Amino acid sequence: MYFKSPEKRVTIVAREAGKQWSAMSDSSKAKYIELAERAKRRRYSTRR
């Protein structure tokens, strides 16, 4: 989103992203939540 309009401040872009996230259904969010959980597991598994 930021790369599409680099003249915008990060706070404005983050606010817009938050609004889009809030508007999404739970089933649409599930894909991204799973990706985040996998990334988190991968990060913590490489630390040990």
CHARMM-style PDB file with segment names, atoms N, HN, CA, C and O in Angstrom:
ATOM      1  N   MET     1       0.828  -1.180   0.000  1.00  0.00      PROA
ATOM      2  CA  MET     1       0.000   0.000   0.000  1.00  0.00      PROA
ATOM      3  C   MET     1       0.880   1.253   0.000  1.00  0.00      PROA
ATOM      4  O   MET     1       0.593   2.214  -0.714  1.00  0.00      PROA
ATOM      5  N   TYR     2       1.941   1.243   0.794  1.00  0.00      PROA
ATOM      6  HN  TYR     2       2.174   0.462   1.374  1.00  0.00      PROA
ATOM      7  CA  TYR     2       2.814   2.413   0.880  1.00  0.00      PROA
ATOM      8  C   TYR     2       3.510   2.675  -0.449  1.00  0.00      PROA
ATOM      9  O   TYR     2       3.695   3.828  -0.837  1.00  0.00      PROA
ATOM     10  N   PHE     3       3.898   1.607  -1.149  1.00  0.00      PROA
ATOM     11  HN  PHE     3       3.748   0.670  -0.834  1.00  0.00      PROA
ATOM     12  CA  PHE     3       4.629   1.770  -2.396  1.00  0.00      PROA
ATOM     13  C   PHE     3       3.741   2.341  -3.503  1.00  0.00      PROA
ATOM     14  O   PHE     3       4.242   2.920  -4.468  1.00  0.00      PROA
ATOM     15  N   LYS     4       2.450   2.182  -3.366  1.00  0.00      PROA
ATOM     16  HN  LYS     4       2.043   1.712  -2.583  1.00  0.00      PROA
ATOM     17  CA  LYS     4       1.536   2.732  -4.368  1.00  0.00      PROA
ATOM     18  C   LYS     4       1.422   4.254  -4.241  1.00  0.00      PROA
ATOM     19  O   LYS     4       1.118   4.941  -5.216  1.00  0.00      PROA
ATOM     20  N   SER     5       1.661   4.765  -3.057  1.00  0.00      PROA
ATOM     21  HN  SER     5       1.908   4.207  -2.264  1.00  0.00      PROA
ATOM     22  CA  SER     5       1.580   6.217  -2.850  1.00  0.00      PROA
ATOM     23  C   SER     5       2.637   6.633  -1.825  1.00  0.00      PROA
ATOM     24  O   SER     5       2.310   6.887  -0.666  1.00  0.00      PROA
ATOM     25  N   PRO     6       3.894   6.702  -2.243  1.00  0.00      PROA
ATOM     26  CA  PRO     6       4.988   7.007  -1.303  1.00  0.00      PROA
ATOM     27  C   PRO     6       4.936   8.419  -0.725  1.00  0.00      PROA
ATOM     28  O   PRO     6       5.635   8.712   0.245  1.00  0.00      PROA
ATOM     29  N   GLU     7       4.127   9.290  -1.301  1.00  0.00      PROA
ATOM     30  HN  GLU     7       3.559   9.052  -2.089  1.00  0.00      PROA
ATOM     31  CA  GLU     7       4.037  10.650  -0.754  1.00  0.00      PROA
ATOM     32  C   GLU     7       3.228  10.693   0.548  1.00  0.00      PROA
ATOM     33  O   GLU     7       3.279  11.684   1.276  1.00  0.00      PROA
ATOM     34  N   LYS     8       2.490   9.629   0.838  1.00  0.00      PROA
ATOM     35  HN  LYS     8       2.449   8.824   0.246  1.00  0.00      PROA
ATOM     36  CA  LYS     8       1.702   9.584   2.077  1.00  0.00      PROA
ATOM     37  C   LYS     8       2.593   9.222   3.256  1.00  0.00      PROA
ATOM     38  O   LYS     8       3.585   8.508   3.110  1.00  0.00      PROA
ATOM     39  N   ARG     9       2.229   9.717   4.401  1.00  0.00      PROA
ATOM     40  HN  ARG     9       1.423  10.297   4.519  1.00  0.00      PROA
ATOM     41  CA  ARG     9       2.952   9.361   5.625  1.00  0.00      PROA
ATOM     42  C   ARG     9       2.599   7.939   6.045  1.00  0.00      PROA
ATOM     43  O   ARG     9       1.511   7.441   5.756  1.00  0.00      PROA
ATOM     44  N   VAL    10       3.531   7.303   6.725  1.00  0.00      PROA
ATOM     45  HN  VAL    10       4.414   7.708   6.960  1.00  0.00      PROA
ATOM     46  CA  VAL    10       3.342   5.910   7.151  1.00  0.00      PROA
ATOM     47  C   VAL    10       2.133   5.791   8.070  1.00  0.00      PROA
ATOM     48  O   VAL    10       1.398   4.806   7.993  1.00  0.00      PROA
ATOM     49  N   THR    11       1.918   6.766   8.927  1.00  0.00      PROA
ATOM     50  HN  THR    11       2.515   7.565   8.989  1.00  0.00      PROA
ATOM     51  CA  THR    11       0.785   6.689   9.852  1.00  0.00      PROA
ATOM     52  C   THR    11      -0.550   6.675   9.112  1.00  0.00      PROA
ATOM     53  O   THR    11      -1.486   5.990   9.526  1.00  0.00      PROA
ATOM     54  N   ILE    12      -0.637   7.423   8.030  1.00  0.00      PROA
ATOM     55  HN  ILE    12       0.123   7.979   7.693  1.00  0.00      PROA
ATOM     56  CA  ILE    12      -1.878   7.456   7.255  1.00  0.00      PROA
ATOM     57  C   ILE    12      -2.083   6.121   6.541  1.00  0.00      PROA
ATOM     58  O   ILE    12      -3.194   5.592   6.497  1.00  0.00      PROA
ATOM     59  N   VAL    13      -1.005   5.591   5.989  1.00  0.00      PROA
ATOM     60  HN  VAL    13      -0.103   6.021   6.026  1.00  0.00      PROA
ATOM     61  CA  VAL    13      -1.092   4.298   5.305  1.00  0.00      PROA
ATOM     62  C   VAL    13      -1.488   3.204   6.297  1.00  0.00      PROA
ATOM     63  O   VAL    13      -2.318   2.349   5.987  1.00  0.00      PROA
ATOM     64  N   ALA    14      -0.889   3.234   7.492  1.00  0.00      PROA
ATOM     65  HN  ALA    14      -0.215   3.928   7.745  1.00  0.00      PROA
ATOM     66  CA  ALA    14      -1.211   2.233   8.512  1.00  0.00      PROA
ATOM     67  C   ALA    14      -2.677   2.350   8.943  1.00  0.00      PROA
ATOM     68  O   ALA    14      -3.342   1.338   9.165  1.00  0.00      PROA
ATOM     69  N   ARG    15      -3.165   3.551   9.057  1.00  0.00      PROA
ATOM     70  HN  ARG    15      -2.624   4.373   8.877  1.00  0.00      PROA
ATOM     71  CA  ARG    15      -4.569   3.752   9.433  1.00  0.00      PROA
ATOM     72  C   ARG    15      -5.494   3.177   8.363  1.00  0.00      PROA
ATOM     73  O   ARG    15      -6.483   2.519   8.687  1.00  0.00      PROA
ATOM     74  N   GLU    16      -5.180   3.420   7.095  1.00  0.00      PROA
ATOM     75  HN  GLU    16      -4.376   3.954   6.831  1.00  0.00      PROA
ATOM     76  CA  GLU    16      -5.985   2.879   5.999  1.00  0.00      PROA
ATOM     77  C   GLU    16      -5.940   1.353   5.979  1.00  0.00      PROA
ATOM     78  O   GLU    16      -6.957   0.699   5.748  1.00  0.00      PROA
ATOM     79  N   ALA    17      -4.759   0.793   6.224  1.00  0.00      PROA
ATOM     80  HN  ALA    17      -3.933   1.325   6.412  1.00  0.00      PROA
ATOM     81  CA  ALA    17      -4.627  -0.669   6.263  1.00  0.00      PROA
ATOM     82  C   ALA    17      -5.451  -1.243   7.409  1.00  0.00      PROA
ATOM     83  O   ALA    17      -6.080  -2.289   7.257  1.00  0.00      PROA
ATOM     84  N   GLY    18      -5.450  -0.567   8.551  1.00  0.00      PROA
ATOM     85  HN  GLY    18      -4.938   0.283   8.674  1.00  0.00      PROA
ATOM     86  CA  GLY    18      -6.252  -1.006   9.690  1.00  0.00      PROA
ATOM     87  C   GLY    18      -7.740  -1.001   9.382  1.00  0.00      PROA
ATOM     88  O   GLY    18      -8.474  -1.900   9.793  1.00  0.00      PROA
ATOM     89  N   LYS    19      -8.174   0.009   8.663  1.00  0.00      PROA
ATOM     90  HN  LYS    19      -7.578   0.739   8.330  1.00  0.00      PROA
ATOM     91  CA  LYS    19      -9.591   0.073   8.281  1.00  0.00      PROA
ATOM     92  C   LYS    19      -9.946  -1.069   7.337  1.00  0.00      PROA
ATOM     93  O   LYS    19     -11.008  -1.678   7.461  1.00  0.00      PROA
ATOM     94  N   GLN    20      -9.044  -1.358   6.384  1.00  0.00      PROA
ATOM     95  HN  GLN    20      -8.182  -0.862   6.283  1.00  0.00      PROA
ATOM     96  CA  GLN    20      -9.299  -2.463   5.462  1.00  0.00      PROA
ATOM     97  C   GLN    20      -9.330  -3.787   6.209  1.00  0.00      PROA
ATOM     98  O   GLN    20     -10.167  -4.645   5.928  1.00  0.00      PROA
ATOM     99  N   TRP    21      -8.415  -3.954   7.162  1.00  0.00      PROA
ATOM    100  HN  TRP    21      -7.735  -3.257   7.390  1.00  0.00      PROA
ATOM    101  CA  TRP    21      -8.360  -5.190   7.953  1.00  0.00      PROA
ATOM    102  C   TRP    21      -9.644  -5.360   8.753  1.00  0.00      PROA
ATOM    103  O   TRP    21     -10.195  -6.459   8.819  1.00  0.00      PROA
ATOM    104  N   SER    22     -10.115  -4.297   9.351  1.00  0.00      PROA
ATOM    105  HN  SER    22      -9.668  -3.404   9.297  1.00  0.00      PROA
ATOM    106  CA  SER    22     -11.343  -4.359  10.147  1.00  0.00      PROA
ATOM    107  C   SER    22     -12.554  -4.691   9.285  1.00  0.00      PROA
ATOM    108  O   SER    22     -13.497  -5.327   9.754  1.00  0.00      PROA
ATOM    109  N   ALA    23     -12.530  -4.267   8.039  1.00  0.00      PROA
ATOM    110  HN  ALA    23     -11.764  -3.750   7.657  1.00  0.00      PROA
ATOM    111  CA  ALA    23     -13.663  -4.503   7.156  1.00  0.00      PROA
ATOM    112  C   ALA    23     -13.683  -5.924   6.596  1.00  0.00      PROA
ATOM    113  O   ALA    23     -14.710  -6.378   6.091  1.00  0.00      PROA
ATOM    114  N   MET    24     -12.554  -6.624   6.683  1.00  0.00      PROA
ATOM    115  HN  MET    24     -11.720  -6.254   7.093  1.00  0.00      PROA
ATOM    116  CA  MET    24     -12.483  -7.982   6.136  1.00  0.00      PROA
ATOM    117  C   MET    24     -13.235  -8.969   7.019  1.00  0.00      PROA
ATOM    118  O   MET    24     -13.323  -8.788   8.233  1.00  0.00      PROA
ATOM    119  N   SER    25     -13.771 -10.007   6.402  1.00  0.00      PROA
ATOM    120  HN  SER    25     -13.699 -10.154   5.416  1.00  0.00      PROA
ATOM    121  CA  SER    25     -14.456 -11.045   7.173  1.00  0.00      PROA
ATOM    122  C   SER    25     -13.417 -11.938   7.850  1.00  0.00      PROA
ATOM    123  O   SER    25     -12.249 -11.948   7.461  1.00  0.00      PROA
ATOM    124  N   ASP    26     -13.845 -12.678   8.854  1.00  0.00      PROA
ATOM    125  HN  ASP    26     -14.794 -12.670   9.170  1.00  0.00      PROA
ATOM    126  CA  ASP    26     -12.942 -13.574   9.574  1.00  0.00      PROA
ATOM    127  C   ASP    26     -12.360 -14.643   8.648  1.00  0.00      PROA
ATOM    128  O   ASP    26     -11.202 -15.036   8.793  1.00  0.00      PROA
ATOM    129  N   SER    27     -13.157 -15.101   7.714  1.00  0.00      PROA
ATOM    130  HN  SER    27     -14.098 -14.782   7.596  1.00  0.00      PROA
ATOM    131  CA  SER    27     -12.656 -16.128   6.799  1.00  0.00      PROA
ATOM    132  C   SER    27     -11.576 -15.558   5.876  1.00  0.00      PROA
ATOM    133  O   SER    27     -10.643 -16.269   5.502  1.00  0.00      PROA
ATOM    134  N   SER    28     -11.697 -14.294   5.511  1.00  0.00      PROA
ATOM    135  HN  SER    28     -12.455 -13.716   5.814  1.00  0.00      PROA
ATOM    136  CA  SER    28     -10.671 -13.660   4.681  1.00  0.00      PROA
ATOM    137  C   SER    28      -9.387 -13.426   5.484  1.00  0.00      PROA
ATOM    138  O   SER    28      -8.284 -13.537   4.949  1.00  0.00      PROA
ATOM    139  N   LYS    29      -9.540 -13.106   6.752  1.00  0.00      PROA
ATOM    140  HN  LYS    29     -10.436 -13.016   7.187  1.00  0.00      PROA
ATOM    141  CA  LYS    29      -8.382 -12.856   7.609  1.00  0.00      PROA
ATOM    142  C   LYS    29      -7.620 -14.139   7.939  1.00  0.00      PROA
ATOM    143  O   LYS    29      -6.424 -14.089   8.222  1.00  0.00      PROA
ATOM    144  N   ALA    30      -8.295 -15.274   7.905  1.00  0.00      PROA
ATOM    145  HN  ALA    30      -9.267 -15.314   7.675  1.00  0.00      PROA
ATOM    146  CA  ALA    30      -7.695 -16.544   8.328  1.00  0.00      PROA
ATOM    147  C   ALA    30      -6.420 -16.861   7.553  1.00  0.00      PROA
ATOM    148  O   ALA    30      -5.453 -17.356   8.131  1.00  0.00      PROA
ATOM    149  N   LYS    31      -6.409 -16.585   6.266  1.00  0.00      PROA
ATOM    150  HN  LYS    31      -7.195 -16.183   5.796  1.00  0.00      PROA
ATOM    151  CA  LYS    31      -5.234 -16.846   5.433  1.00  0.00      PROA
ATOM    152  C   LYS    31      -4.018 -16.071   5.958  1.00  0.00      PROA
ATOM    153  O   LYS    31      -2.926 -16.624   6.085  1.00  0.00      PROA
ATOM    154  N   TYR    32      -4.222 -14.802   6.258  1.00  0.00      PROA
ATOM    155  HN  TYR    32      -5.110 -14.353   6.155  1.00  0.00      PROA
ATOM    156  CA  TYR    32      -3.122 -13.951   6.710  1.00  0.00      PROA
ATOM    157  C   TYR    32      -2.688 -14.285   8.132  1.00  0.00      PROA
ATOM    158  O   TYR    32      -1.506 -14.193   8.466  1.00  0.00      PROA
ATOM    159  N   ILE    33      -3.632 -14.667   8.954  1.00  0.00      PROA
ATOM    160  HN  ILE    33      -4.592 -14.742   8.683  1.00  0.00      PROA
ATOM    161  CA  ILE    33      -3.303 -15.060  10.323  1.00  0.00      PROA
ATOM    162  C   ILE    33      -2.450 -16.323  10.306  1.00  0.00      PROA
ATOM    163  O   ILE    33      -1.481 -16.429  11.057  1.00  0.00      PROA
ATOM    164  N   GLU    34      -2.808 -17.277   9.453  1.00  0.00      PROA
ATOM    165  HN  GLU    34      -3.595 -17.190   8.843  1.00  0.00      PROA
ATOM    166  CA  GLU    34      -2.022 -18.507   9.331  1.00  0.00      PROA
ATOM    167  C   GLU    34      -0.614 -18.200   8.827  1.00  0.00      PROA
ATOM    168  O   GLU    34       0.354 -18.767   9.334  1.00  0.00      PROA
ATOM    169  N   LEU    35      -0.482 -17.323   7.850  1.00  0.00      PROA
ATOM    170  HN  LEU    35      -1.268 -16.863   7.438  1.00  0.00      PROA
ATOM    171  CA  LEU    35       0.844 -16.933   7.354  1.00  0.00      PROA
ATOM    172  C   LEU    35       1.676 -16.301   8.468  1.00  0.00      PROA
ATOM    173  O   LEU    35       2.871 -16.578   8.580  1.00  0.00      PROA
ATOM    174  N   ALA    36       1.066 -15.469   9.279  1.00  0.00      PROA
ATOM    175  HN  ALA    36       0.096 -15.245   9.189  1.00  0.00      PROA
ATOM    176  CA  ALA    36       1.774 -14.819  10.377  1.00  0.00      PROA
ATOM    177  C   ALA    36       2.207 -15.836  11.430  1.00  0.00      PROA
ATOM    178  O   ALA    36       3.310 -15.744  11.969  1.00  0.00      PROA
ATOM    179  N   GLU    37       1.345 -16.796  11.722  1.00  0.00      PROA
ATOM    180  HN  GLU    37       0.449 -16.871  11.285  1.00  0.00      PROA
ATOM    181  CA  GLU    37       1.693 -17.824  12.703  1.00  0.00      PROA
ATOM    182  C   GLU    37       2.850 -18.684  12.206  1.00  0.00      PROA
ATOM    183  O   GLU    37       3.739 -19.037  12.981  1.00  0.00      PROA
ATOM    184  N   ARG    38       2.843 -19.023  10.917  1.00  0.00      PROA
ATOM    185  HN  ARG    38       2.121 -18.737  10.287  1.00  0.00      PROA
ATOM    186  CA  ARG    38       3.955 -19.805  10.351  1.00  0.00      PROA
ATOM    187  C   ARG    38       5.261 -19.026  10.429  1.00  0.00      PROA
ATOM    188  O   ARG    38       6.299 -19.583  10.786  1.00  0.00      PROA
ATOM    189  N   ALA    39       5.213 -17.755  10.098  1.00  0.00      PROA
ATOM    190  HN  ALA    39       4.370 -17.303   9.808  1.00  0.00      PROA
ATOM    191  CA  ALA    39       6.413 -16.922  10.149  1.00  0.00      PROA
ATOM    192  C   ALA    39       6.928 -16.816  11.579  1.00  0.00      PROA
ATOM    193  O   ALA    39       8.137 -16.842  11.813  1.00  0.00      PROA
ATOM    194  N   LYS    40       6.019 -16.697  12.520  1.00  0.00      PROA
ATOM    195  HN  LYS    40       5.038 -16.676  12.330  1.00  0.00      PROA
ATOM    196  CA  LYS    40       6.398 -16.606  13.931  1.00  0.00      PROA
ATOM    197  C   LYS    40       7.067 -17.893  14.394  1.00  0.00      PROA
ATOM    198  O   LYS    40       8.091 -17.853  15.076  1.00  0.00      PROA
ATOM    199  N   ARG    41       6.485 -19.046  14.023  1.00  0.00      PROA
ATOM    200  HN  ARG    41       5.653 -19.078  13.469  1.00  0.00      PROA
ATOM    201  CA  ARG    41       7.083 -20.331  14.393  1.00  0.00      PROA
ATOM    202  C   ARG    41       8.469 -20.484  13.765  1.00  0.00      PROA
ATOM    203  O   ARG    41       9.401 -20.974  14.403  1.00  0.00      PROA
ATOM    204  N   ARG    42       8.589 -20.062  12.522  1.00  0.00      PROA
ATOM    205  HN  ARG    42       7.832 -19.664  12.003  1.00  0.00      PROA
ATOM    206  CA  ARG    42       9.867 -20.161  11.822  1.00  0.00      PROA
ATOM    207  C   ARG    42      10.927 -19.277  12.500  1.00  0.00      PROA
ATOM    208  O   ARG    42      12.079 -19.684  12.657  1.00  0.00      PROA
ATOM    209  N   ARG    43      10.526 -18.081  12.893  1.00  0.00      PROA
ATOM    210  HN  ARG    43       9.591 -17.750  12.766  1.00  0.00      PROA
ATOM    211  CA  ARG    43      11.455 -17.169  13.576  1.00  0.00      PROA
ATOM    212  C   ARG    43      11.948 -17.748  14.886  1.00  0.00      PROA
ATOM    213  O   ARG    43      13.143 -17.722  15.180  1.00  0.00      PROA
ATOM    214  N   TYR    44      11.018 -18.272  15.671  1.00  0.00      PROA
ATOM    215  HN  TYR    44      10.047 -18.294  15.432  1.00  0.00      PROA
ATOM    216  CA  TYR    44      11.398 -18.779  16.993  1.00  0.00      PROA
ATOM    217  C   TYR    44      12.085 -20.139  16.934  1.00  0.00      PROA
ATOM    218  O   TYR    44      12.840 -20.485  17.843  1.00  0.00      PROA
ATOM    219  N   SER    45      11.839 -20.906  15.894  1.00  0.00      PROA
ATOM    220  HN  SER    45      11.225 -20.626  15.156  1.00  0.00      PROA
ATOM    221  CA  SER    45      12.505 -22.212  15.788  1.00  0.00      PROA
ATOM    222  C   SER    45      13.965 -22.054  15.395  1.00  0.00      PROA
ATOM    223  O   SER    45      14.777 -22.924  15.712  1.00  0.00      PROA
ATOM    224  N   THR    46      14.322 -20.978  14.719  1.00  0.00      PROA
ATOM    225  HN  THR    46      13.663 -20.271  14.462  1.00  0.00      PROA
ATOM    226  CA  THR    46      15.716 -20.758  14.314  1.00  0.00      PROA
ATOM    227  C   THR    46      16.542 -20.142  15.424  1.00  0.00      PROA
ATOM    228  O   THR    46      17.770 -20.130  15.337  1.00  0.00      PROA
ATOM    229  N   ARG    47      15.914 -19.639  16.447  1.00  0.00      PROA
ATOM    230  HN  ARG    47      14.917 -19.649  16.517  1.00  0.00      PROA
ATOM    231  CA  ARG    47      16.630 -19.007  17.558  1.00  0.00      PROA
ATOM    232  C   ARG    47      17.325 -20.031  18.453  1.00  0.00      PROA
ATOM    233  O   ARG    47      18.358 -19.733  19.052  1.00  0.00      PROA
ATOM    234  N   ARG    48      16.775 -21.206  18.541  1.00  0.00      PROA
ATOM    235  HN  ARG    48      15.936 -21.448  18.054  1.00  0.00      PROA
ATOM    236  CA  ARG    48      17.298 -22.184  19.504  1.00  0.00      PROA
ATOM    237  C   ARG    48      18.411 -22.985  18.947  1.00  0.00      PROA
ATOM    238  OT1 ARG    48      18.956 -23.848  19.636  1.00  0.00      PROA
TER     239      ARG     48
END
